[in-house]
């Protein structure tokens, strides 16, 4: 079995490879990267590294050669028109390379949103289906990283977590949980032509955040909704589905997802506790 992973030097890609090494041998993994020098640490672990640039179709067919499974990590390009073209290159190269199975990292519940990003993921999924190649759609939920926009350190210092007003609910997940689940899917049979919504099984709110911060720090922290907070993240959050839930992630993990208290602990650091 040869598992080829695109975007292997990115944050999610590295997490997935770290988890995948618990399931398969290094010589079963091929890491595809745009900058070969970024993958030196992967080569040191016995993982094959190949050049792969979504804008260079010729590089993709060579990178995907011999792949029984291709993990296609979606492009990070900020322009969705460019991303769609890049994704088309990947899918065409996968067909030419006779890839055995395509696993694609999309975005959770794209049908519930109406923005360019989710249209891109739906279009990519459709294009993969038309190839006739067995597929698995790994629809990742909102990363917990969005918490960094809230300035938790200021909340701890002032005793107030300032957020834009609204009835906010979140199904966000950690990259490490996503990586563990995806690595598990990559390493076994039984996932052909399935779609997984990789989100938290229960939502949490900003009220949960302030109560958890208070518990972690021993300080009284209150929620302070105010229109003075104009961070772009809130506009983005309103346009996507942050509240739908699924048991897919926990099922694939075979354990509970990382609890909110542990996620917040990692963002505020021990000096704040």
N, C-alpha and C positions, 0 to 999 in steps of 0.2 A: 504493500500500500504506500502510495506517495501522496502526501498532503501538501498542496501548494497554497501559500498564504500571501495575498497581496497586501501592500501597506504594512509590511511586517516590522518596519522600524518605527511606526507610530505608537502612540501610547496604548491603544487597544490591541494592536497587533502584538506588541511585546508581552502584554499581559496574557494574551491567548497562548502564545508560544510557551511562556513559563508554565501555564497550566497544562498544556498539551504534553509537555515532557513528563508529566506524571502518568500519562497513558500510553505513549508510544516512544520508540527509540529516536534519538536525534537524526539518524540517517533516513528516517521516514518523512522528515519535514524539509520542505523547500521554502525559504524565505525570499520573497520578491520585494525589491527595494529600488527607489529611484537613485539613491546615492550609495554606492557600494561601501564607501568608507564608514557609513553609519551602522553597518551590520557586522563590524569586526567581532564584537562580543558574541554574536550568534555563530559565526564561523568557528570561534574558539570552543564552542559547545558541541561541535560536530555537525552543525546544521548547514546544509547547502544553501548558498546565497546566489541569487540570479538577478540581473538587471531587469527592471520592469518599469516602464513609463507609460501611463495611460494615454499620453499624447503621441506615442510612437508605436503604432500597431505591430510593426515588425518585431519589436522587442517582446511583445506579449505572447505571440505564438511560441517563441523559443522558451520563454519563461514558464509557460504552461505545459511544455512537452512532458508526457508521461504521467500527468496528474490523474490519479484515480479520484481525488477530491480537490476541488478548488474553492478556497474560502476567499470570496470576493468582498473585500472591505471597501465600502463606497468612498468615492473621491471626496477629499476635503476642500476642493476648490470652491471659492465663495460665489461664483457665478453658476447658477443651475443650468443655464444653456450650455456652458462649457462642460459641466459635469455630465450632462446627458450624452454629449458627443463622446466623452471619455468612456462612459459606461457602455456605449454601443461598441466601441473598439474592444473592450474587454470581452463582451459577449461573443462578438464575431471571432475573436482569437480563440476563445474557449471551444467554439464549434470546429474551427480549423485544426485545433490541437487534439480533438477527440477526447476532451475532458469527460471523465466518467460521471461526475456529480458536481453541481454548482451550489454552493451555500453562500447566500448573499445577506449582508448586514444592512437592513433597511431601517425604517423608523416605525415605532409602534402606532397602531390604529391610524394609518394614513388616511383612511376613508373618512375619518371624523374631522379632518382639517381641510382647509382650503387655501393653501399657500404653495408657492412654487416648489419648496423643498419636498413636501409630501407628494405633489404631482410627479416630481422626479422619481421618487422611490416606487410609486405605483407603475410608472412607465417602464422602469427598469425591471420590475417583477414581471410585467407583461411580456417584455422582450425575452426574458429568460425562459418563460413558459413556452414561447413560440419555437424555441430551439429543439424541443423534444428531449433535452437532456434532463435527467432526474435533478430535482432542485430541493433546497430547503431554504425558506425565508426566515431569517433570524431578525425579527423586528425589535430593535433595541429601544428601550424607553429613554426618557429624558435622563441625562447623566446627573448625578448628584452634584457635579461640579458647579451647577448654576447657583448653588448655595454661596459660592465665593462672592457673588455680586451683592450679597446682603450685608457685607461688612460686619461679620459676627464679632470681631474684636471691638468695634465701636459700640455694638450693642452691649457687650459685657462691661465696657468702660462706663457707659452712660446709664445703663439700666433700661434702655429702650431699644427695641428692634423696630426700626423704621421701614415700613413697606408701603407699597401703593395699595389703596383700598380695594377690597374685593373679597369674594368668597373663594379663596384659593384652596385647592386640594391638589395633592401631588402623588404621582405613582413612580417617582424617580428612583433610580437604582445606581449602584456603584459599578464602575468599570470592572472591578475585580470579580463581582458576582457574574456579570455578563461574560467575562472571559472564561470563568470556570464552566459555565453552562455551555458556551459555544465549543470549548475544548472537548467537553463530554460528547457533544453531538458529532464533532469531527472524528472522533476515535472509534465509533461503533456504527453498526448497521441499524436500520429501522426508522430512519428519518426522511426517507425519500418522499418528495412531493407533499411536504407538510409545512405549515406556517405557524410560527411561534411568536406570541406577543410577550416579549421579555420585559415585563414591568413588575412593580411590587404587587403583592396579592391584596394589599389594603392601602388606602390613601392616608396621608398625614397632612397636617395643616401648619400654618405659622404659629397657631396656638400651641401645637405640639413642640415646635421648635423652641419657643421661649420657655416652656416648662422644662424641656430637656436641658437647655442651656443653664437654667436656674439650678437644676439638679447637679449638673456637671461642675459648676463653678461655686455653688453655695451662695450665690448672689441672687437677689430678686430682680428678675428681668421681665419687663412688660412689653406687650405688643403695641406698637404705635402706628396705626394706619394714617397716612397723610398724603395729600396730593402733591406735597413738596417733593416727594420721591418720584423722579422721572426717568429712572434707569431704563434703557432700551429692553432689558430682559423681560420686563413686565408686559410690554407690548407683544413680544414674541410668545410669551406663555399664554396670552389670551387667544392666540391663533391656532394653538395645537391642543390635542387632547391630553391633558395632564391628570385626568381623574378616572379614566376607565382602568379596570384592574383585570388581572388574569393570574391563574395558578401555574402558567407554563414555566416561568423561571424557577420557582421553587421545585416543581416536578423534575425539571432537568437537573437542578442542583442536587436534589435528594436531601435537602436541608433547608431551613429557613433562610431568607435573604438577610443581609447584614442589617441589624436594627439601627434605627435613627440615632440612638445614643452613640453607637460606635462610629457611625459616619461623621457626626458632628465633632466627636472627639478628635478625629483625624484632621479636621479643618481648623480647629482652634488651637491645637497643640497643648502640650503638657504645661507650658508656662502660664496658660490662662486658667488652669484648673486648680 
